[in-house]
Amino acid sequence: MSYEPPIHWNDYEDIAQKLYEKFGDEFGEGKIYRIRFTDLHKWVLSLPHFEGKPEDSNEGHLEMIQSSWVYEWRDNQK
């Protein structure tokens, strides 16, 4: 088993990849942009190897995670 480094709030691409692995094509671009930040916050906290603290999150982090997830989804549609 390989070592996975801890993930924090500013690891947007890593978080996006984990969210895509978890939800796959269940969430397309339009649906990702309509996710409530409260739900996104909860999902990020539940990811394996995520070590960020709930109170360290902010709207900017969640917006970046959301757009990174869209790019991850797009990359996997090719």
mmCIF file of the N, C-alpha and C atoms, coordinates in Angstrom:
data_MODEL
# 
_entry.id   MODEL 
# 
loop_
_atom_site.group_PDB 
_atom_site.id 
_atom_site.type_symbol 
_atom_site.label_atom_id 
_atom_site.label_alt_id 
_atom_site.label_comp_id 
_atom_site.label_asym_id 
_atom_site.label_entity_id 
_atom_site.label_seq_id 
_atom_site.pdbx_PDB_ins_code 
_atom_site.Cartn_x 
_atom_site.Cartn_y 
_atom_site.Cartn_z 
_atom_site.occupancy 
_atom_site.B_iso_or_equiv 
_atom_site.pdbx_formal_charge 
_atom_site.auth_seq_id 
_atom_site.auth_comp_id 
_atom_site.auth_asym_id 
_atom_site.auth_atom_id 
_atom_site.pdbx_PDB_model_num 
ATOM 1   N N  . MET A 1 1  ? 0.842   -1.187 0.000   1.00 0.00 ? 1  MET A N  1 
ATOM 2   C CA . MET A 1 1  ? 0.000   0.000  0.000   1.00 0.00 ? 1  MET A CA 1 
ATOM 3   C C  . MET A 1 1  ? 0.887   1.249  0.000   1.00 0.00 ? 1  MET A C  1 
ATOM 4   N N  . SER A 1 2  ? 0.518   2.193  -0.846  1.00 0.00 ? 2  SER A N  1 
ATOM 5   C CA . SER A 1 2  ? 1.349   3.388  -0.959  1.00 0.00 ? 2  SER A CA 1 
ATOM 6   C C  . SER A 1 2  ? 0.932   4.442  0.060   1.00 0.00 ? 2  SER A C  1 
ATOM 7   N N  . TYR A 1 3  ? 1.888   5.270  0.387   1.00 0.00 ? 3  TYR A N  1 
ATOM 8   C CA . TYR A 1 3  ? 1.647   6.349  1.345   1.00 0.00 ? 3  TYR A CA 1 
ATOM 9   C C  . TYR A 1 3  ? 0.895   7.482  0.658   1.00 0.00 ? 3  TYR A C  1 
ATOM 10  N N  . GLU A 1 4  ? -0.156  7.952  1.282   1.00 0.00 ? 4  GLU A N  1 
ATOM 11  C CA . GLU A 1 4  ? -0.874  9.122  0.772   1.00 0.00 ? 4  GLU A CA 1 
ATOM 12  C C  . GLU A 1 4  ? -0.681  10.263 1.755   1.00 0.00 ? 4  GLU A C  1 
ATOM 13  N N  . PRO A 1 5  ? -0.129  11.370 1.278   1.00 0.00 ? 5  PRO A N  1 
ATOM 14  C CA . PRO A 1 5  ? 0.085   12.503 2.183   1.00 0.00 ? 5  PRO A CA 1 
ATOM 15  C C  . PRO A 1 5  ? -1.252  13.100 2.627   1.00 0.00 ? 5  PRO A C  1 
ATOM 16  N N  . PRO A 1 6  ? -1.241  13.769 3.753   1.00 0.00 ? 6  PRO A N  1 
ATOM 17  C CA . PRO A 1 6  ? -2.480  14.398 4.222   1.00 0.00 ? 6  PRO A CA 1 
ATOM 18  C C  . PRO A 1 6  ? -2.935  15.498 3.268   1.00 0.00 ? 6  PRO A C  1 
ATOM 19  N N  . ILE A 1 7  ? -4.236  15.700 3.209   1.00 0.00 ? 7  ILE A N  1 
ATOM 20  C CA . ILE A 1 7  ? -4.831  16.722 2.353   1.00 0.00 ? 7  ILE A CA 1 
ATOM 21  C C  . ILE A 1 7  ? -5.365  17.839 3.245   1.00 0.00 ? 7  ILE A C  1 
ATOM 22  N N  . HIS A 1 8  ? -5.175  19.074 2.809   1.00 0.00 ? 8  HIS A N  1 
ATOM 23  C CA . HIS A 1 8  ? -5.666  20.241 3.545   1.00 0.00 ? 8  HIS A CA 1 
ATOM 24  C C  . HIS A 1 8  ? -6.537  21.097 2.629   1.00 0.00 ? 8  HIS A C  1 
ATOM 25  N N  . TRP A 1 9  ? -7.144  22.124 3.192   1.00 0.00 ? 9  TRP A N  1 
ATOM 26  C CA . TRP A 1 9  ? -8.108  22.946 2.455   1.00 0.00 ? 9  TRP A CA 1 
ATOM 27  C C  . TRP A 1 9  ? -7.563  23.546 1.170   1.00 0.00 ? 9  TRP A C  1 
ATOM 28  N N  . ASN A 1 10 ? -6.267  23.860 1.113   1.00 0.00 ? 10 ASN A N  1 
ATOM 29  C CA . ASN A 1 10 ? -5.737  24.503 -0.092  1.00 0.00 ? 10 ASN A CA 1 
ATOM 30  C C  . ASN A 1 10 ? -5.202  23.510 -1.119  1.00 0.00 ? 10 ASN A C  1 
ATOM 31  N N  . ASP A 1 11 ? -5.408  22.218 -0.900  1.00 0.00 ? 11 ASP A N  1 
ATOM 32  C CA . ASP A 1 11 ? -5.008  21.194 -1.871  1.00 0.00 ? 11 ASP A CA 1 
ATOM 33  C C  . ASP A 1 11 ? -6.173  20.931 -2.832  1.00 0.00 ? 11 ASP A C  1 
ATOM 34  N N  . TYR A 1 12 ? -6.546  21.979 -3.576  1.00 0.00 ? 12 TYR A N  1 
ATOM 35  C CA . TYR A 1 12 ? -7.766  21.944 -4.380  1.00 0.00 ? 12 TYR A CA 1 
ATOM 36  C C  . TYR A 1 12 ? -7.809  20.796 -5.381  1.00 0.00 ? 12 TYR A C  1 
ATOM 37  N N  . GLU A 1 13 ? -6.716  20.592 -6.093  1.00 0.00 ? 13 GLU A N  1 
ATOM 38  C CA . GLU A 1 13 ? -6.707  19.542 -7.119  1.00 0.00 ? 13 GLU A CA 1 
ATOM 39  C C  . GLU A 1 13 ? -6.814  18.153 -6.491  1.00 0.00 ? 13 GLU A C  1 
ATOM 40  N N  . ASP A 1 14 ? -6.143  17.941 -5.370  1.00 0.00 ? 14 ASP A N  1 
ATOM 41  C CA . ASP A 1 14 ? -6.232  16.643 -4.695  1.00 0.00 ? 14 ASP A CA 1 
ATOM 42  C C  . ASP A 1 14 ? -7.662  16.392 -4.204  1.00 0.00 ? 14 ASP A C  1 
ATOM 43  N N  . ILE A 1 15 ? -8.274  17.412 -3.644  1.00 0.00 ? 15 ILE A N  1 
ATOM 44  C CA . ILE A 1 15 ? -9.650  17.286 -3.154  1.00 0.00 ? 15 ILE A CA 1 
ATOM 45  C C  . ILE A 1 15 ? -10.585 17.000 -4.325  1.00 0.00 ? 15 ILE A C  1 
ATOM 46  N N  . ALA A 1 16 ? -10.408 17.743 -5.421  1.00 0.00 ? 16 ALA A N  1 
ATOM 47  C CA . ALA A 1 16 ? -11.255 17.551 -6.597  1.00 0.00 ? 16 ALA A CA 1 
ATOM 48  C C  . ALA A 1 16 ? -11.138 16.130 -7.130  1.00 0.00 ? 16 ALA A C  1 
ATOM 49  N N  . GLN A 1 17 ? -9.926  15.616 -7.157  1.00 0.00 ? 17 GLN A N  1 
ATOM 50  C CA . GLN A 1 17 ? -9.716  14.246 -7.639  1.00 0.00 ? 17 GLN A CA 1 
ATOM 51  C C  . GLN A 1 17 ? -10.427 13.241 -6.742  1.00 0.00 ? 17 GLN A C  1 
ATOM 52  N N  . LYS A 1 18 ? -10.327 13.440 -5.431  1.00 0.00 ? 18 LYS A N  1 
ATOM 53  C CA . LYS A 1 18 ? -10.984 12.531 -4.479  1.00 0.00 ? 18 LYS A CA 1 
ATOM 54  C C  . LYS A 1 18 ? -12.509 12.612 -4.618  1.00 0.00 ? 18 LYS A C  1 
ATOM 55  N N  . LEU A 1 19 ? -13.037 13.817 -4.812  1.00 0.00 ? 19 LEU A N  1 
ATOM 56  C CA . LEU A 1 19 ? -14.476 13.966 -4.981  1.00 0.00 ? 19 LEU A CA 1 
ATOM 57  C C  . LEU A 1 19 ? -14.940 13.292 -6.269  1.00 0.00 ? 19 LEU A C  1 
ATOM 58  N N  . TYR A 1 20 ? -14.143 13.433 -7.328  1.00 0.00 ? 20 TYR A N  1 
ATOM 59  C CA . TYR A 1 20 ? -14.503 12.772 -8.586  1.00 0.00 ? 20 TYR A CA 1 
ATOM 60  C C  . TYR A 1 20 ? -14.456 11.259 -8.416  1.00 0.00 ? 20 TYR A C  1 
ATOM 61  N N  . GLU A 1 21 ? -13.438 10.757 -7.712  1.00 0.00 ? 21 GLU A N  1 
ATOM 62  C CA . GLU A 1 21 ? -13.343 9.313  -7.465  1.00 0.00 ? 21 GLU A CA 1 
ATOM 63  C C  . GLU A 1 21 ? -14.560 8.830  -6.676  1.00 0.00 ? 21 GLU A C  1 
ATOM 64  N N  . LYS A 1 22 ? -15.004 9.646  -5.742  1.00 0.00 ? 22 LYS A N  1 
ATOM 65  C CA . LYS A 1 22 ? -16.129 9.259  -4.886  1.00 0.00 ? 22 LYS A CA 1 
ATOM 66  C C  . LYS A 1 22 ? -17.459 9.293  -5.637  1.00 0.00 ? 22 LYS A C  1 
ATOM 67  N N  . PHE A 1 23 ? -17.705 10.351 -6.406  1.00 0.00 ? 23 PHE A N  1 
ATOM 68  C CA . PHE A 1 23 ? -19.000 10.559 -7.040  1.00 0.00 ? 23 PHE A CA 1 
ATOM 69  C C  . PHE A 1 23 ? -19.030 10.262 -8.537  1.00 0.00 ? 23 PHE A C  1 
ATOM 70  N N  . GLY A 1 24 ? -17.869 10.184 -9.172  1.00 0.00 ? 24 GLY A N  1 
ATOM 71  C CA . GLY A 1 24 ? -17.808 9.888  -10.599 1.00 0.00 ? 24 GLY A CA 1 
ATOM 72  C C  . GLY A 1 24 ? -18.640 10.852 -11.425 1.00 0.00 ? 24 GLY A C  1 
ATOM 73  N N  . ASP A 1 25 ? -19.382 10.293 -12.392 1.00 0.00 ? 25 ASP A N  1 
ATOM 74  C CA . ASP A 1 25 ? -20.173 11.132 -13.292 1.00 0.00 ? 25 ASP A CA 1 
ATOM 75  C C  . ASP A 1 25 ? -21.558 11.433 -12.737 1.00 0.00 ? 25 ASP A C  1 
ATOM 76  N N  . GLU A 1 26 ? -21.805 11.060 -11.478 1.00 0.00 ? 26 GLU A N  1 
ATOM 77  C CA . GLU A 1 26 ? -23.074 11.399 -10.834 1.00 0.00 ? 26 GLU A CA 1 
ATOM 78  C C  . GLU A 1 26 ? -23.268 12.916 -10.817 1.00 0.00 ? 26 GLU A C  1 
ATOM 79  N N  . PHE A 1 27 ? -22.156 13.653 -10.707 1.00 0.00 ? 27 PHE A N  1 
ATOM 80  C CA . PHE A 1 27 ? -22.188 15.108 -10.720 1.00 0.00 ? 27 PHE A CA 1 
ATOM 81  C C  . PHE A 1 27 ? -21.488 15.613 -11.967 1.00 0.00 ? 27 PHE A C  1 
ATOM 82  N N  . GLY A 1 28 ? -22.243 16.234 -12.864 1.00 0.00 ? 28 GLY A N  1 
ATOM 83  C CA . GLY A 1 28 ? -21.672 16.890 -14.032 1.00 0.00 ? 28 GLY A CA 1 
ATOM 84  C C  . GLY A 1 28 ? -21.412 18.353 -13.693 1.00 0.00 ? 28 GLY A C  1 
ATOM 85  N N  . GLU A 1 29 ? -20.933 19.081 -14.680 1.00 0.00 ? 29 GLU A N  1 
ATOM 86  C CA . GLU A 1 29 ? -20.535 20.474 -14.445 1.00 0.00 ? 29 GLU A CA 1 
ATOM 87  C C  . GLU A 1 29 ? -21.645 21.319 -13.816 1.00 0.00 ? 29 GLU A C  1 
ATOM 88  N N  . GLY A 1 30 ? -22.835 21.296 -14.396 1.00 0.00 ? 30 GLY A N  1 
ATOM 89  C CA . GLY A 1 30 ? -23.929 22.107 -13.871 1.00 0.00 ? 30 GLY A CA 1 
ATOM 90  C C  . GLY A 1 30 ? -24.312 21.730 -12.458 1.00 0.00 ? 30 GLY A C  1 
ATOM 91  N N  . LYS A 1 31 ? -24.311 20.428 -12.195 1.00 0.00 ? 31 LYS A N  1 
ATOM 92  C CA . LYS A 1 31 ? -24.698 19.955 -10.863 1.00 0.00 ? 31 LYS A CA 1 
ATOM 93  C C  . LYS A 1 31 ? -23.638 20.306 -9.811  1.00 0.00 ? 31 LYS A C  1 
ATOM 94  N N  . ILE A 1 32 ? -22.370 20.238 -10.197 1.00 0.00 ? 32 ILE A N  1 
ATOM 95  C CA . ILE A 1 32 ? -21.295 20.585 -9.262  1.00 0.00 ? 32 ILE A CA 1 
ATOM 96  C C  . ILE A 1 32 ? -21.425 22.046 -8.829  1.00 0.00 ? 32 ILE A C  1 
ATOM 97  N N  . TYR A 1 33 ? -21.726 22.931 -9.790  1.00 0.00 ? 33 TYR A N  1 
ATOM 98  C CA . TYR A 1 33 ? -21.848 24.355 -9.452  1.00 0.00 ? 33 TYR A CA 1 
ATOM 99  C C  . TYR A 1 33 ? -23.095 24.672 -8.634  1.00 0.00 ? 33 TYR A C  1 
ATOM 100 N N  . ARG A 1 34 ? -24.028 23.725 -8.552  1.00 0.00 ? 34 ARG A N  1 
ATOM 101 C CA . ARG A 1 34 ? -25.230 23.972 -7.742  1.00 0.00 ? 34 ARG A CA 1 
ATOM 102 C C  . ARG A 1 34 ? -25.163 23.326 -6.356  1.00 0.00 ? 34 ARG A C  1 
ATOM 103 N N  . ILE A 1 35 ? -24.051 22.691 -6.035  1.00 0.00 ? 35 ILE A N  1 
ATOM 104 C CA . ILE A 1 35 ? -23.897 22.056 -4.719  1.00 0.00 ? 35 ILE A CA 1 
ATOM 105 C C  . ILE A 1 35 ? -23.841 23.128 -3.639  1.00 0.00 ? 35 ILE A C  1 
ATOM 106 N N  . ARG A 1 36 ? -24.588 22.913 -2.583  1.00 0.00 ? 36 ARG A N  1 
ATOM 107 C CA . ARG A 1 36 ? -24.527 23.838 -1.444  1.00 0.00 ? 36 ARG A CA 1 
ATOM 108 C C  . ARG A 1 36 ? -23.153 23.726 -0.793  1.00 0.00 ? 36 ARG A C  1 
ATOM 109 N N  . PHE A 1 37 ? -22.623 24.872 -0.377  1.00 0.00 ? 37 PHE A N  1 
ATOM 110 C CA . PHE A 1 37 ? -21.316 24.854 0.288   1.00 0.00 ? 37 PHE A CA 1 
ATOM 111 C C  . PHE A 1 37 ? -21.355 24.059 1.583   1.00 0.00 ? 37 PHE A C  1 
ATOM 112 N N  . THR A 1 38 ? -22.499 24.019 2.259   1.00 0.00 ? 38 THR A N  1 
ATOM 113 C CA . THR A 1 38 ? -22.585 23.222 3.496   1.00 0.00 ? 38 THR A CA 1 
ATOM 114 C C  . THR A 1 38 ? -22.398 21.746 3.182   1.00 0.00 ? 38 THR A C  1 
ATOM 115 N N  . ASP A 1 39 ? -22.964 21.276 2.063   1.00 0.00 ? 39 ASP A N  1 
ATOM 116 C CA . ASP A 1 39 ? -22.780 19.876 1.657   1.00 0.00 ? 39 ASP A CA 1 
ATOM 117 C C  . ASP A 1 39 ? -21.342 19.621 1.217   1.00 0.00 ? 39 ASP A C  1 
ATOM 118 N N  . LEU A 1 40 ? -20.803 20.523 0.411   1.00 0.00 ? 40 LEU A N  1 
ATOM 119 C CA . LEU A 1 40 ? -19.433 20.364 -0.065  1.00 0.00 ? 40 LEU A CA 1 
ATOM 120 C C  . LEU A 1 40 ? -18.459 20.319 1.113   1.00 0.00 ? 40 LEU A C  1 
ATOM 121 N N  . HIS A 1 41 ? -18.669 21.190 2.079   1.00 0.00 ? 41 HIS A N  1 
ATOM 122 C CA . HIS A 1 41 ? -17.834 21.241 3.285   1.00 0.00 ? 41 HIS A CA 1 
ATOM 123 C C  . HIS A 1 41 ? -17.854 19.887 3.997   1.00 0.00 ? 41 HIS A C  1 
ATOM 124 N N  . LYS A 1 42 ? -19.031 19.333 4.165   1.00 0.00 ? 42 LYS A N  1 
ATOM 125 C CA . LYS A 1 42 ? -19.191 18.038 4.846   1.00 0.00 ? 42 LYS A CA 1 
ATOM 126 C C  . LYS A 1 42 ? -18.506 16.915 4.058   1.00 0.00 ? 42 LYS A C  1 
ATOM 127 N N  . TRP A 1 43 ? -18.662 16.920 2.732   1.00 0.00 ? 43 TRP A N  1 
ATOM 128 C CA . TRP A 1 43 ? -18.052 15.874 1.899   1.00 0.00 ? 43 TRP A CA 1 
ATOM 129 C C  . TRP A 1 43 ? -16.534 15.939 1.948   1.00 0.00 ? 43 TRP A C  1 
ATOM 130 N N  . VAL A 1 44 ? -15.986 17.158 1.904   1.00 0.00 ? 44 VAL A N  1 
ATOM 131 C CA . VAL A 1 44 ? -14.526 17.307 1.947   1.00 0.00 ? 44 VAL A CA 1 
ATOM 132 C C  . VAL A 1 44 ? -14.000 16.769 3.278   1.00 0.00 ? 44 VAL A C  1 
ATOM 133 N N  . LEU A 1 45 ? -14.667 17.117 4.367   1.00 0.00 ? 45 LEU A N  1 
ATOM 134 C CA . LEU A 1 45 ? -14.223 16.650 5.690   1.00 0.00 ? 45 LEU A CA 1 
ATOM 135 C C  . LEU A 1 45 ? -14.243 15.133 5.803   1.00 0.00 ? 45 LEU A C  1 
ATOM 136 N N  . SER A 1 46 ? -15.098 14.466 5.024   1.00 0.00 ? 46 SER A N  1 
ATOM 137 C CA . SER A 1 46 ? -15.219 13.010 5.111   1.00 0.00 ? 46 SER A CA 1 
ATOM 138 C C  . SER A 1 46 ? -14.245 12.268 4.194   1.00 0.00 ? 46 SER A C  1 
ATOM 139 N N  . LEU A 1 47 ? -13.464 12.994 3.398   1.00 0.00 ? 47 LEU A N  1 
ATOM 140 C CA . LEU A 1 47 ? -12.537 12.331 2.478   1.00 0.00 ? 47 LEU A CA 1 
ATOM 141 C C  . LEU A 1 47 ? -11.394 11.660 3.237   1.00 0.00 ? 47 LEU A C  1 
ATOM 142 N N  . PRO A 1 48 ? -10.947 10.492 2.723   1.00 0.00 ? 48 PRO A N  1 
ATOM 143 C CA . PRO A 1 48 ? -9.793  9.840  3.348   1.00 0.00 ? 48 PRO A CA 1 
ATOM 144 C C  . PRO A 1 48 ? -8.555  10.731 3.255   1.00 0.00 ? 48 PRO A C  1 
ATOM 145 N N  . HIS A 1 49 ? -7.774  10.753 4.284   1.00 0.00 ? 49 HIS A N  1 
ATOM 146 C CA . HIS A 1 49 ? -6.515  11.513 4.371   1.00 0.00 ? 49 HIS A CA 1 
ATOM 147 C C  . HIS A 1 49 ? -6.724  13.024 4.466   1.00 0.00 ? 49 HIS A C  1 
ATOM 148 N N  . PHE A 1 50 ? -7.975  13.477 4.612   1.00 0.00 ? 50 PHE A N  1 
ATOM 149 C CA . PHE A 1 50 ? -8.196  14.909 4.771   1.00 0.00 ? 50 PHE A CA 1 
ATOM 150 C C  . PHE A 1 50 ? -7.952  15.277 6.224   1.00 0.00 ? 50 PHE A C  1 
ATOM 151 N N  . GLU A 1 51 ? -7.052  16.234 6.442   1.00 0.00 ? 51 GLU A N  1 
ATOM 152 C CA . GLU A 1 51 ? -6.686  16.597 7.810   1.00 0.00 ? 51 GLU A CA 1 
ATOM 153 C C  . GLU A 1 51 ? -6.949  18.067 8.128   1.00 0.00 ? 51 GLU A C  1 
ATOM 154 N N  . GLY A 1 52 ? -7.613  18.778 7.213   1.00 0.00 ? 52 GLY A N  1 
ATOM 155 C CA . GLY A 1 52 ? -7.940  20.171 7.495   1.00 0.00 ? 52 GLY A CA 1 
ATOM 156 C C  . GLY A 1 52 ? -8.996  20.263 8.582   1.00 0.00 ? 52 GLY A C  1 
ATOM 157 N N  . LYS A 1 53 ? -8.981  21.348 9.309   1.00 0.00 ? 53 LYS A N  1 
ATOM 158 C CA . LYS A 1 53 ? -9.963  21.554 10.372  1.00 0.00 ? 53 LYS A CA 1 
ATOM 159 C C  . LYS A 1 53 ? -11.201 22.236 9.793   1.00 0.00 ? 53 LYS A C  1 
ATOM 160 N N  . PRO A 1 54 ? -12.395 21.847 10.270  1.00 0.00 ? 54 PRO A N  1 
ATOM 161 C CA . PRO A 1 54 ? -13.624 22.451 9.734   1.00 0.00 ? 54 PRO A CA 1 
ATOM 162 C C  . PRO A 1 54 ? -13.608 23.976 9.786   1.00 0.00 ? 54 PRO A C  1 
ATOM 163 N N  . GLU A 1 55 ? -13.084 24.527 10.857  1.00 0.00 ? 55 GLU A N  1 
ATOM 164 C CA . GLU A 1 55 ? -13.108 25.985 11.028  1.00 0.00 ? 55 GLU A CA 1 
ATOM 165 C C  . GLU A 1 55 ? -12.086 26.713 10.152  1.00 0.00 ? 55 GLU A C  1 
ATOM 166 N N  . ASP A 1 56 ? -11.173 25.971 9.520   1.00 0.00 ? 56 ASP A N  1 
ATOM 167 C CA . ASP A 1 56 ? -10.176 26.606 8.651   1.00 0.00 ? 56 ASP A CA 1 
ATOM 168 C C  . ASP A 1 56 ? -10.684 26.809 7.223   1.00 0.00 ? 56 ASP A C  1 
ATOM 169 N N  . SER A 1 57 ? -11.868 26.304 6.932   1.00 0.00 ? 57 SER A N  1 
ATOM 170 C CA . SER A 1 57 ? -12.453 26.460 5.612   1.00 0.00 ? 57 SER A CA 1 
ATOM 171 C C  . SER A 1 57 ? -13.032 27.863 5.458   1.00 0.00 ? 57 SER A C  1 
ATOM 172 N N  . ASN A 1 58 ? -13.082 28.327 4.205   1.00 0.00 ? 58 ASN A N  1 
ATOM 173 C CA . ASN A 1 58 ? -13.767 29.583 3.925   1.00 0.00 ? 58 ASN A CA 1 
ATOM 174 C C  . ASN A 1 58 ? -14.386 29.497 2.533   1.00 0.00 ? 58 ASN A C  1 
ATOM 175 N N  . GLU A 1 59 ? -15.155 30.503 2.184   1.00 0.00 ? 59 GLU A N  1 
ATOM 176 C CA . GLU A 1 59 ? -15.863 30.480 0.902   1.00 0.00 ? 59 GLU A CA 1 
ATOM 177 C C  . GLU A 1 59 ? -14.896 30.386 -0.271  1.00 0.00 ? 59 GLU A C  1 
ATOM 178 N N  . GLY A 1 60 ? -13.760 31.054 -0.167  1.00 0.00 ? 60 GLY A N  1 
ATOM 179 C CA . GLY A 1 60 ? -12.762 30.998 -1.236  1.00 0.00 ? 60 GLY A CA 1 
ATOM 180 C C  . GLY A 1 60 ? -12.252 29.593 -1.471  1.00 0.00 ? 60 GLY A C  1 
ATOM 181 N N  . HIS A 1 61 ? -11.981 28.862 -0.377  1.00 0.00 ? 61 HIS A N  1 
ATOM 182 C CA . HIS A 1 61 ? -11.542 27.462 -0.511  1.00 0.00 ? 61 HIS A CA 1 
ATOM 183 C C  . HIS A 1 61 ? -12.613 26.646 -1.222  1.00 0.00 ? 61 HIS A C  1 
ATOM 184 N N  . LEU A 1 62 ? -13.846 26.795 -0.797  1.00 0.00 ? 62 LEU A N  1 
ATOM 185 C CA . LEU A 1 62 ? -14.930 25.992 -1.362  1.00 0.00 ? 62 LEU A CA 1 
ATOM 186 C C  . LEU A 1 62 ? -15.166 26.324 -2.830  1.00 0.00 ? 62 LEU A C  1 
ATOM 187 N N  . GLU A 1 63 ? -15.036 27.594 -3.198  1.00 0.00 ? 63 GLU A N  1 
ATOM 188 C CA . GLU A 1 63 ? -15.172 27.982 -4.607  1.00 0.00 ? 63 GLU A CA 1 
ATOM 189 C C  . GLU A 1 63 ? -14.066 27.352 -5.444  1.00 0.00 ? 63 GLU A C  1 
ATOM 190 N N  . MET A 1 64 ? -12.838 27.358 -4.929  1.00 0.00 ? 64 MET A N  1 
ATOM 191 C CA . MET A 1 64 ? -11.721 26.762 -5.659  1.00 0.00 ? 64 MET A CA 1 
ATOM 192 C C  . MET A 1 64 ? -11.875 25.245 -5.783  1.00 0.00 ? 64 MET A C  1 
ATOM 193 N N  . ILE A 1 65 ? -12.361 24.612 -4.725  1.00 0.00 ? 65 ILE A N  1 
ATOM 194 C CA . ILE A 1 65 ? -12.603 23.164 -4.764  1.00 0.00 ? 65 ILE A CA 1 
ATOM 195 C C  . ILE A 1 65 ? -13.663 22.859 -5.817  1.00 0.00 ? 65 ILE A C  1 
ATOM 196 N N  . GLN A 1 66 ? -14.713 23.662 -5.821  1.00 0.00 ? 66 GLN A N  1 
ATOM 197 C CA . GLN A 1 66 ? -15.808 23.464 -6.771  1.00 0.00 ? 66 GLN A CA 1 
ATOM 198 C C  . GLN A 1 66 ? -15.304 23.581 -8.214  1.00 0.00 ? 66 GLN A C  1 
ATOM 199 N N  . SER A 1 67 ? -14.565 24.632 -8.522  1.00 0.00 ? 67 SER A N  1 
ATOM 200 C CA . SER A 1 67 ? -14.096 24.795 -9.902  1.00 0.00 ? 67 SER A CA 1 
ATOM 201 C C  . SER A 1 67 ? -13.054 23.736 -10.259 1.00 0.00 ? 67 SER A C  1 
ATOM 202 N N  . SER A 1 68 ? -12.218 23.333 -9.311  1.00 0.00 ? 68 SER A N  1 
ATOM 203 C CA . SER A 1 68 ? -11.247 22.262 -9.573  1.00 0.00 ? 68 SER A CA 1 
ATOM 204 C C  . SER A 1 68 ? -11.953 20.945 -9.850  1.00 0.00 ? 68 SER A C  1 
ATOM 205 N N  . TRP A 1 69 ? -13.055 20.705 -9.149  1.00 0.00 ? 69 TRP A N  1 
ATOM 206 C CA . TRP A 1 69 ? -13.849 19.487 -9.372  1.00 0.00 ? 69 TRP A CA 1 
ATOM 207 C C  . TRP A 1 69 ? -14.435 19.504 -10.783 1.00 0.00 ? 69 TRP A C  1 
ATOM 208 N N  . VAL A 1 70 ? -14.904 20.658 -11.242 1.00 0.00 ? 70 VAL A N  1 
ATOM 209 C CA . VAL A 1 70 ? -15.437 20.763 -12.608 1.00 0.00 ? 70 VAL A CA 1 
ATOM 210 C C  . VAL A 1 70 ? -14.335 20.428 -13.609 1.00 0.00 ? 70 VAL A C  1 
ATOM 211 N N  . TYR A 1 71 ? -13.121 20.968 -13.415 1.00 0.00 ? 71 TYR A N  1 
ATOM 212 C CA . TYR A 1 71 ? -12.016 20.665 -14.330 1.00 0.00 ? 71 TYR A CA 1 
ATOM 213 C C  . TYR A 1 71 ? -11.676 19.178 -14.294 1.00 0.00 ? 71 TYR A C  1 
ATOM 214 N N  . GLU A 1 72 ? -11.696 18.588 -13.113 1.00 0.00 ? 72 GLU A N  1 
ATOM 215 C CA . GLU A 1 72 ? -11.449 17.142 -12.985 1.00 0.00 ? 72 GLU A CA 1 
ATOM 216 C C  . GLU A 1 72 ? -12.507 16.358 -13.742 1.00 0.00 ? 72 GLU A C  1 
ATOM 217 N N  . TRP A 1 73 ? -13.762 16.750 -13.592 1.00 0.00 ? 73 TRP A N  1 
ATOM 218 C CA . TRP A 1 73 ? -14.859 16.081 -14.300 1.00 0.00 ? 73 TRP A CA 1 
ATOM 219 C C  . TRP A 1 73 ? -14.665 16.200 -15.818 1.00 0.00 ? 73 TRP A C  1 
ATOM 220 N N  . ARG A 1 74 ? -14.337 17.428 -16.282 1.00 0.00 ? 74 ARG A N  1 
ATOM 221 C CA . ARG A 1 74 ? -14.121 17.649 -17.713 1.00 0.00 ? 74 ARG A CA 1 
ATOM 222 C C  . ARG A 1 74 ? -12.994 16.772 -18.252 1.00 0.00 ? 74 ARG A C  1 
ATOM 223 N N  . ASP A 1 75 ? -11.890 16.704 -17.506 1.00 0.00 ? 75 ASP A N  1 
ATOM 224 C CA . ASP A 1 75 ? -10.738 15.898 -17.941 1.00 0.00 ? 75 ASP A CA 1 
ATOM 225 C C  . ASP A 1 75 ? -11.108 14.436 -18.101 1.00 0.00 ? 75 ASP A C  1 
ATOM 226 N N  . ASN A 1 76 ? -12.053 13.970 -17.310 1.00 0.00 ? 76 ASN A N  1 
ATOM 227 C CA . ASN A 1 76 ? -12.438 12.571 -17.376 1.00 0.00 ? 76 ASN A CA 1 
ATOM 228 C C  . ASN A 1 76 ? -13.528 12.286 -18.414 1.00 0.00 ? 76 ASN A C  1 
ATOM 229 N N  . GLN A 1 77 ? -13.982 13.304 -19.113 1.00 0.00 ? 77 GLN A N  1 
ATOM 230 C CA . GLN A 1 77 ? -14.998 13.118 -20.157 1.00 0.00 ? 77 GLN A CA 1 
ATOM 231 C C  . GLN A 1 77 ? -14.371 12.875 -21.532 1.00 0.00 ? 77 GLN A C  1 
ATOM 232 N N  . LYS A 1 78 ? -13.054 13.025 -21.621 1.00 0.00 ? 78 LYS A N  1 
ATOM 233 C CA . LYS A 1 78 ? -12.379 12.899 -22.920 1.00 0.00 ? 78 LYS A CA 1 
ATOM 234 C C  . LYS A 1 78 ? -12.173 11.456 -23.314 1.00 0.00 ? 78 LYS A C  1 
# 
